[in-house]
Amino acid sequence: MITTDSIREIQDKGYCVLSAHLPLRVIDDCRDSFWPVLLAHLKAHGHEPNRGSHRHFLPMRHRATRRSSFLTLTY
């Protein structure tokens, strides 16, 4: 997908999927790290969605690392 198509998709849908942009291992690691945080948040606040029906804003604490351009969750 070229850049103008990505911009158009964001304008039309409000988001854009960047397929094959990150290695699958990174995506898996992020999901594995985030899942317990999400479950704990939903356990405490699941009955009170704050972004519409079944939608939750979840504040994330993070810090940049020197070893990587990715952010590391700190919980």
C-alpha positions in Angstrom: 0.0 0.0 0.0 1.4 3.4 -0.9 1.4 6.3 1.5 -1.5 8.1 -0.2 -3.6 5.0 0.1 -2.8 4.7 3.8 -3.7 8.3 4.4 -7.0 7.8 2.5 -7.7 4.7 4.6 -7.2 6.7 7.8 -9.5 9.5 6.5 -12.2 7.0 5.5 -12.0 4.5 8.3 -10.3 6.4 11.1 -7.5 3.8 11.2 -5.0 2.1 8.9 -3.6 -1.5 9.2 0.1 -1.6 8.4 0.3 -5.3 7.3 3.7 -7.0 7.7 5.1 -3.8 9.2 6.4 -5.4 12.4 7.9 -8.9 12.9 5.3 -11.4 14.2 7.5 -12.1 17.2 7.2 -8.5 18.3 3.5 -8.5 17.9 3.2 -11.8 19.9 5.5 -10.4 22.7 3.4 -7.3 22.9 0.1 -9.3 23.1 1.6 -11.6 25.7 2.8 -8.7 27.9 -0.4 -6.7 27.5 -3.0 -9.5 28.0 -2.7 -9.7 31.9 -2.8 -5.9 32.1 -6.0 -5.8 30.0 -7.6 -8.6 32.0 -6.9 -6.9 35.3 -8.3 -3.6 34.0 -11.5 -5.3 32.7 -11.9 -7.2 36.0 -11.8 -3.9 37.9 -13.6 -1.6 35.3 -15.3 -3.9 32.8 -18.7 -2.9 34.0 -18.0 0.8 33.2 -16.8 1.3 29.6 -15.5 4.8 29.1 -15.5 5.0 25.3 -18.9 3.6 24.4 -20.4 0.2 24.6 -17.8 -2.4 25.2 -15.0 0.1 24.6 -12.4 1.0 27.2 -9.6 3.6 27.3 -6.7 2.0 29.3 -4.0 4.4 30.5 -0.6 3.0 29.7 2.6 3.7 31.6 5.6 3.2 29.5 9.3 4.1 29.2 11.5 4.2 26.2 14.4 1.8 26.1 17.9 2.5 24.7 18.2 -1.0 23.3 15.1 -0.7 21.1 12.8 1.7 19.4 9.8 0.0 21.0 8.2 1.0 24.2 8.4 -1.2 27.3 5.4 -1.5 29.5 6.2 -1.0 33.2 3.6 -2.6 35.5 
